[in-house]
Amino acid sequence: MQTPMFVMTGAVMGGHVFPPSRVAAVDLGHVNKTIEKPMDMIIGYSTYRHARWWFDFPRQRWAITLRHF
């Protein structure tokens, strides 16, 4: 089984535009049926590495404080 790969362009998260990156297309429908809050996507390292991410799990908040590109 092969996973389809694409180039994601124009992604905006936390008000920041991210550069194009290769992404895998995966159907999250099966997983989303089993969890309370459905996922839109899973961020991979190729996206994650372009910013400094801050996660506040108790308050369910996140922020980006510095971009690396």
C-alpha positions in Angstrom: 0.0 0.0 0.0 1.4 3.4 -1.0 0.5 6.7 0.7 -0.3 9.5 -1.7 2.2 12.4 -1.4 1.5 16.0 -2.3 3.0 19.5 -1.9 1.1 21.7 0.6 1.3 25.4 -0.3 -0.2 28.4 1.4 -0.6 26.8 4.8 -1.4 29.3 7.5 -1.3 28.4 11.2 -1.3 30.8 14.1 -1.3 33.7 11.7 2.0 32.6 10.1 2.3 31.4 6.5 4.5 28.3 6.1 6.6 27.5 3.1 5.6 24.6 0.7 6.3 21.2 2.1 5.7 17.5 1.1 2.8 16.0 2.9 1.1 12.6 3.1 -2.6 12.2 2.4 -4.1 10.1 5.1 -7.8 9.6 5.8 -8.3 10.6 9.5 -12.0 9.6 9.4 -11.6 6.3 11.2 -9.6 7.8 14.0 -11.9 10.9 14.3 -14.9 8.6 15.0 -13.2 7.4 18.1 -12.1 10.7 19.7 -13.9 13.6 21.2 -12.3 16.4 19.2 -11.7 15.5 15.5 -8.3 16.2 13.9 -8.0 18.3 10.7 -4.4 17.4 10.2 -1.3 16.0 11.9 1.7 18.4 11.7 4.9 16.7 10.7 8.5 17.7 11.3 8.8 19.4 7.9 6.2 21.9 9.0 7.0 21.9 12.8 10.6 22.8 12.3 9.8 26.2 10.7 8.6 27.8 13.9 8.9 27.8 17.7 5.7 26.3 19.0 4.4 26.7 22.6 1.8 24.3 23.8 -0.2 25.0 27.0 -2.0 21.6 27.5 -3.9 22.5 30.7 -5.4 25.6 29.1 -5.7 24.0 25.7 -3.9 26.8 23.9 -0.9 27.0 21.6 1.1 29.8 20.0 4.0 30.4 17.6 6.5 32.9 18.9 9.3 32.8 16.3 9.6 31.7 12.7 12.9 30.3 11.3 12.4 31.1 7.6 
